Amino acid sequence: MNSRKLITAYDAVSKMDIGPLAQNCLTNMVGNARFPKAKPQTDALQAALTPYLAAVSILHATPTQTAELAQLRLALNQALNAVAVLANSLYATDEAALLSTGLTLSKERERHTTLEVPGKFQLVDGPQAGTLCAKAKRPPHAVALKYLYSLDATLPDIEWYVVVVREGDALLTACKTADRVYCKVAAVGGDTDQQPFTEVLARIVQ
């Protein structure tokens, strides 16, 4: 499993949390034996934090002060980014060393080896004669839906037509009026390509 790294983007950290996070980082980095050459980064962080804290404490900021606060926040984000990038480069596989900076690790990627079968699967008439439309609800953690359809249900999957859609319906066009079409659907996005399919539905093309 890949080790987690420190987050390097701080735009999403709230105004209430960014100051304490930066101060915690400074506290943890002072005298931290793992980072003997980090003084330029910590000096820059201190230089960015002090004016930011002063500006953010203003209760009724003028438009000019609001614009200045945005600039100070950008500088603080960049200073935190510099510390995180340095630490990630030095200790790419040592989470304890990364945590010793006082910064936050990225979330561990959730594993979803087997996804749920798509729900509400149905075959309906297509928008033009000689077509069908396949519909299904994408399950949690899936990134797309993969529809397989065929005029011969006995063929192996590799010989079925394939339509992959991220959102919306799948238009089945390799058929003509009066054909009986067989279709099934699986979710895409698990840690294996072998995702379970729905039951096969069949419909006569209008």
Buried (B, 14 or more C-beta within 10 A) or exposed (E): EEBBBBBBEBEEBEEEEBBEBBBBBBEBBEEBEBBEEBEEBBEBBBEBBEBBBEBBEEEEBEEEEEEBBEEBBBBBBEBBBBBBBBBBEBBEEEEEBBBBBBBBBBEEEEEBEEBBBBEEBEBEEBEEEBBBBBBBEBBEEBEEBBBBBBBEBEEEEEEBBEBEBEEEBBBBBBBEEEBEBBBBBBBBBBEEEEBEBBEBBEBEBE
